[in-house]
Amino acid sequence: MTGFPQRQHDRAAARRLSRLLAASAMLLITEVVDYPSEAAELSPGISQLYTSVSIYPPTAESMTVCYGFVCRRRETLDFKSADRAALRRILAAGRSSAAAERLAIQKAVVWFDRRMGSIIGTDKRVARADFRAGDDKHNFDCWDTTRNVTSLLLVLQGWGLLKFHTVGSPHYRGNTLVLQTPHNTAVLLERATRVEWVVDMWTRGFAQLPDVMPVDQWIKQD
């Protein structure tokens, strides 16, 4: 008779373990739905941004911030609950239209600039910085801004905050025949029209709204 209470205890423990595993699985599912995973498929153009400087793509929790020109300096941005809340508020203001969402994305990039500026010293950065600025440790070149903005956009997309756009592959311009200097930028693809829009913070100074315009317009500028 002593084995019967033991079997009851074992069955009760098994039920508790089953409930615990089920709850853990539901929590995992919720996290996967809410946030991007490292295994998310990236286009070859986006993947190249990371493999070329040996860094990982962004995850739900963090992204590598590149600065110092071609990611020679780098810092990790770990998204805290306050960061997530701030970005959700910013993007919520853009739910009415594609144009409103692009404006919200501009403000999200300014949020990123301010969030990291005092940490890595880029609050001293200038527009269109390159080796001629003579201050790489406080600046982004266009490769840095392309990586950083693309990473931020991937995070926003993975969190389900982009309603009218998806993250596109970066674009390049540069034609020495017409004295157009080389330049790169992050890109958004509008879902409804399939129009590509640049999100270019390199051409603007610290905490200024990045340029947002169709790629076809951007490609002709210098």
C-alpha positions in Angstrom: 0.0 0.0 0.0 2.9 2.4 0.5 3.5 2.6 -3.3 0.0 4.2 -4.0 0.6 7.6 -2.4 4.0 7.7 -4.1 2.4 7.1 -7.5 -0.1 9.9 -6.8 2.7 12.2 -5.9 4.6 11.3 -9.1 1.5 12.0 -11.2 0.9 15.3 -9.5 4.5 16.3 -10.1 4.3 15.3 -13.7 1.1 17.5 -14.1 2.9 20.5 -12.6 5.9 20.0 -14.9 3.6 19.7 -17.9 1.8 23.0 -17.0 5.2 24.7 -16.5 6.5 23.6 -19.9 3.3 24.7 -21.6 3.5 28.1 -19.9 7.2 28.4 -21.0 6.3 27.5 -24.6 3.5 30.1 -24.7 6.0 32.7 -23.4 8.5 31.8 -26.1 5.8 32.0 -28.8 4.9 35.5 -27.6 8.5 36.6 -27.7 9.0 35.3 -31.2 5.8 37.1 -32.4 6.7 40.4 -30.8 10.4 40.6 -31.6 12.8 39.6 -34.5 15.0 36.6 -34.2 18.6 36.2 -35.2 17.5 33.6 -37.8 15.4 36.1 -39.8 16.2 35.9 -43.5 18.1 38.9 -44.8 18.6 39.9 -48.4 22.2 39.5 -49.8 22.6 43.3 -49.8 21.6 43.6 -46.1 23.7 40.5 -45.1 26.7 42.1 -46.7 26.5 45.1 -44.4 27.2 42.8 -41.5 29.5 40.1 -42.9 31.8 42.7 -44.5 32.8 44.1 -41.1 32.3 40.8 -39.1 29.4 41.8 -36.9 26.1 40.1 -36.2 22.8 41.4 -37.6 20.4 43.0 -35.0 18.3 40.8 -32.7 15.2 41.6 -30.7 17.3 42.7 -27.8 20.3 44.5 -29.2 22.1 45.9 -32.2 25.7 46.8 -33.0 26.3 50.5 -33.5 29.1 51.3 -35.9 31.1 54.5 -35.9 34.6 55.7 -36.5 34.3 55.1 -40.2 33.6 51.7 -41.7 32.7 50.3 -38.3 36.3 50.6 -36.9 34.7 51.5 -33.6 31.5 49.8 -32.3 29.2 49.8 -29.3 26.2 47.6 -28.4 22.8 49.1 -28.0 20.8 46.9 -25.6 17.2 47.8 -25.9 15.7 48.4 -22.5 12.0 48.5 -21.7 12.1 52.3 -21.8 13.7 52.2 -25.3 11.0 49.9 -26.6 8.3 52.0 -25.1 9.8 55.2 -26.7 10.1 53.7 -30.1 6.6 52.3 -30.0 5.2 55.7 -29.1 7.1 57.3 -32.0 5.9 54.7 -34.5 2.3 54.8 -33.2 2.1 58.4 -34.6 2.6 57.0 -38.1 -0.2 54.5 -38.3 -2.5 56.7 -40.5 -0.6 56.6 -43.8 2.7 55.7 -45.5 3.8 59.3 -45.4 3.1 59.6 -41.7 5.0 56.4 -41.1 8.1 57.8 -42.9 7.9 60.9 -40.7 7.7 58.7 -37.7 10.8 56.7 -38.9 12.7 60.0 -39.3 11.9 60.7 -35.7 13.0 57.2 -34.6 16.3 57.8 -36.3 16.7 61.1 -34.3 15.8 59.1 -31.2 18.6 56.7 -32.0 21.1 59.5 -32.7 20.3 61.1 -29.3 20.2 57.7 -27.5 23.8 56.8 -28.6 25.3 60.3 -29.0 26.5 60.9 -25.5 27.6 57.3 -25.1 29.9 57.1 -28.1 30.6 60.8 -28.6 28.7 61.2 -31.8 26.8 64.1 -30.3 29.7 66.0 -31.7 29.3 64.6 -35.2 28.9 66.7 -38.4 27.0 66.2 -41.6 28.8 64.4 -44.5 31.7 63.3 -42.3 34.6 61.4 -43.9 38.4 61.3 -43.5 38.6 65.0 -44.3 36.8 65.8 -41.0 39.8 64.6 -39.2 37.7 63.3 -36.3 36.7 59.7 -36.9 36.1 58.9 -33.3 33.2 61.3 -33.1 31.6 60.7 -36.5 29.8 58.3 -38.7 30.7 57.8 -42.4 28.0 56.8 -44.8 28.8 53.1 -44.3 28.2 53.5 -40.6 24.9 55.3 -41.0 23.8 52.8 -43.6 24.4 49.9 -41.2 23.0 51.6 -38.2 19.8 52.8 -39.8 19.3 49.5 -41.5 19.7 47.7 -38.2 17.2 50.1 -36.5 14.7 49.5 -39.2 15.1 45.8 -39.0 14.4 46.0 -35.3 11.3 48.1 -35.8 10.1 45.8 -38.5 10.6 42.7 -36.3 8.7 44.3 -33.5 5.8 44.7 -35.9 5.9 48.5 -35.9 6.1 49.1 -39.6 2.7 49.0 -41.2 3.3 50.5 -44.6 6.9 49.6 -45.3 9.5 46.8 -45.2 13.3 47.1 -45.0 14.9 47.2 -48.4 18.5 46.5 -49.5 20.9 49.5 -49.2 21.6 51.6 -52.3 24.8 53.1 -53.7 25.5 56.1 -55.9 28.7 57.4 -57.3 29.6 58.5 -60.9 33.1 60.0 -61.3 32.3 61.0 -64.8 29.9 63.7 -63.5 31.9 64.3 -60.3 29.4 62.5 -58.1 31.0 61.2 -55.0 30.4 57.7 -53.7 27.6 57.3 -51.1 25.4 54.7 -49.5 22.1 54.7 -47.7 19.5 52.6 -45.9 16.3 52.0 -47.8 12.6 51.4 -47.1 10.2 49.7 -49.5 6.7 51.0 -49.5 4.4 48.0 -49.5 1.5 49.3 -51.7 3.5 51.2 -54.4 6.8 49.2 -54.3 8.5 52.6 -54.3 11.9 52.6 -52.6 12.6 55.4 -50.1 16.1 56.3 -48.7 16.6 57.0 -45.0 19.9 58.9 -45.1 21.2 60.4 -41.9 24.8 60.9 -43.1 23.9 64.1 -44.9 22.5 65.7 -41.7 24.1 66.7 -38.4 23.5 65.4 -35.0 19.8 65.0 -34.0 18.6 66.4 -37.3 15.9 64.6 -39.3 17.4 62.3 -41.9 16.8 62.8 -45.6 13.8 60.7 -46.8 13.1 60.7 -50.5 12.5 58.2 -53.4 15.7 56.4 -54.4 15.2 57.7 -58.0 15.5 61.2 -56.7 18.4 60.5 -54.3 20.5 58.7 -56.9 20.8 61.9 -58.9 22.0 64.1 -56.0 25.5 64.6 -54.7 
